Each structure stands twice: as structure tokens, then as C-alpha cells.
Amino acid sequence: MGLRELIEIITSLRDPIEIAVVTHQDADPDAISSAIGINYLLNRLYPNSKVTIVAPGGISKLSRKVLSTIYTEDKLEFLKELPRADIYILVDVSNLVQLGEVGEKIEHEREKIIVIDHHIPTSSTLDRVKYKWIWPEAKACSLMVFSVLEALDIDIPKDLATLLLTGILYDTRRFIHANIKTFEVCAKLLRLGADYTLALRSLATTEADLSERLAILKGLQRMMLIRIGELIVALSYVSAYEGVLARTITSLGADLAIVIAEKKGSIRVSARSTPKFYRITGINLGRDLLPVIGRLIHGEGGGHATAGGAVGKGNLGEVLNVVYSTIVELLWKKLTK
């Protein structure tokens, strides 16, 4: 399904209607910007309807900072539990496992689910939803949401334009992963009054709290390094902040970092790689590695070429062995062709 088909579906709903806009757990700035953008769009299209935003488990610390800096909507609320709704619109969600218990509640609502995402989705998620607009070339989900608003000729206020710009800046790592479309959309947002300086300031990292610093230091202490030719692969584990640790490890020189977090039998895997790793191996984390790991830990995985995650179940020690053997086997196949 493309943008035109998505618009046909979204504009053909009845009014009043109950709609839940759902994004992933620990929602990052791109996720919250996308959810707020779709929420704004639906309220404009269906003023008599009830539209809610759901972020299972809440939004990230950085996202809270972004909202407090940029967005002034007083009535904005992120629900942690899933309400009853006629339609569920999932944004920045590549697999239902990312939604935790919320995903389990809606996985049987195939006819009611619409997915808007730029990640490579898992096959099981594709089977569970009827309507999906997937655009892997879009470097941020916020870019996709802007495209919907633009196509429907809906006015975008300055604070929302700034918020969408912030989502794009976050997911492209300040344009490191940008393409021509990224800059075209950002130019349009700036012409609409988006505040580039404010967007950057909202993303400026504050000092990490004690628990985050301890998790990073412990993860670095536990790190196992694998050297394959000129590539360095790092594997570690923590109880939380696995994404932060994976980014930290690659910034320190690893070409591929995989970090596992385990809590009460639930497993989360976060992976980051460098452009060099992708160039040499051709391994797309969201396509080639994380779906495999997801299946092996009885869950799902996905993401982008150089970033992604997987969620499942298992014992930490066993998962470490599974991840290690999967990486080595995949790299061996790719590098010995």
C-alpha cells in the first residue's frame, strides 16, 4: 500500500469514531513526533471523534525533554494502556512485540490495524495487519507523517513543524543517514516556521542519571570483543539502557555492537553498526541479522540497515551463546563468498 491508498483509507472513516494512535515502548523523539502528527491530522479530519495516543510503558527521558522544550499542547496525554477503539494506527512500529502486552491485545484485530512505518517489518507482523504503508527509503517516520499532512493540504502549526523536524533530526542522527528526500522535507518544514535551533537544543543530551551511567560502565566492563579481519564486533549485556550502551560502544570504535538486556525472562536485543561495517559485509541489521535473532529467542526482530532490535524470551547465558554463534556464522558466510 502506498501513500495514496493510505489517504483513501484514513479519509473514508466515519465521524464520530474512536481511534488509538499507538507507538512503541520507551518511545523516542521520532516516535512521539509521528504519533502527535497523526493525532493532529485525525483531530482535524474528525473533530467529533475521540483520538488517543498510546505509548506502552511511557516515553523516553529524551522525548519528555523534547516535548517540554517544543510542544505546547496542554491536553496532550500518552496512555500506557490500550483503550477500546474502532481503529488502531501504529506508527514507528515494525513488529508487535515492540508493544509488549499492548501488542498481545491487538494482534487479533487484523481488520482494525493500520501501520505507518519506515522500518523493514517482520513477516509475522505483516501477516497480522491488513493495512500497512511501509517506506524503507524514508529516514524517519516523522517524514512520512509530514507527507500525509502535506498530501491532505492540512495546515501545520509551527510547533508541530518543529516537532516533526526534531523527529527527523533524531532518527537521521543529525542528517548522518539523510538522503535527498530528507533535505527536501526539512526545507519545507523550515519554510512552515520550524525552529531548527530549538529542535537541536531539545535533542541536546543532559547528563545521564546514575543508573544509566552505572549500566554503561558495567556493560563496558562485561564487553566481549571479536576481531574478524579489520572488523571489531562487541557483545555485552545489561539490565537496562541497552540501546544507549550499543551506541556508546560503536562510538568508541566497534564496527558492530550487540547488547542484550534480560528482565524476568524477557529479552531485549539492541544492535548498532557503522557504515564501514555495512559497506564491507553488506549485512543489513534489520533484514539479515535481527529477524534471525528474534526467531531464535522466540520473538521478533527488525530495524534499519545499521540499527535495530529484537524482543523475545530466554535465559541470558543461552541468548548470549545464540547471538554469538549467529553473528560469527553470518559474518563467515558474508566474508568468505
HELIX and SHEET records of a PDB file:
HELIX    1   1 LEU A    3  ILE A   10  1                                   8    
HELIX    2   2 PRO A   29  LEU A   45  1                                  17    
HELIX    3   3 LYS A   61  ILE A   70  1                                  10    
HELIX    4   4 LEU A   96  LEU A   99  5                                   4    
HELIX    5   5 GLU A  101  ILE A  106  1                                   6    
HELIX    6   6 ARG A  110  LYS A  112  5                                   3    
HELIX    7   7 SER A  123  ARG A  128  1                                   6    
HELIX    8   8 CYS A  141  ALA A  151  1                                  11    
HELIX    9   9 LYS A  158  ASP A  171  1                                  14    
HELIX   10  10 ILE A  180  ARG A  191  1                                  12    
HELIX   11  11 TYR A  196  LEU A  203  1                                   8    
HELIX   12  12 LEU A  210  ARG A  222  1                                  13    
HELIX   13  13 GLU A  242  SER A  251  1                                  10    
HELIX   14  14 PRO A  275  THR A  281  1                                   7    
HELIX   15  15 LEU A  285  LEU A  289  3                                   5    
HELIX   16  16 LEU A  290  LEU A  296  1                                   7    
HELIX   17  17 LEU A  316  LEU A  335  1                                  20    
SHEET    1   A 6 PHE A  78  LEU A  79  0                                        
SHEET    2   A 6 LYS A  50  VAL A  54  1                                        
SHEET    3   A 6 GLU A  18  VAL A  22  1                                        
SHEET    4   A 6 ILE A  87  VAL A  91  1                                        
SHEET    5   A 6 ILE A 113  ASP A 117  1                                        
SHEET    6   A 6 TYR A 131  ILE A 134  1                                        
SHEET    1   B 6 MET A 224  ILE A 228  0                                        
SHEET    2   B 6 LEU A 231  VAL A 238 -1                                        
SHEET    3   B 6 LEU A 256  LYS A 263  1                                        
SHEET    4   B 6 SER A 266  SER A 273 -1                                        
SHEET    5   B 6 ALA A 307  LYS A 313 -1                                        
SHEET    6   B 6 GLU A 300  GLY A 303 -1                                        
END                                                                             
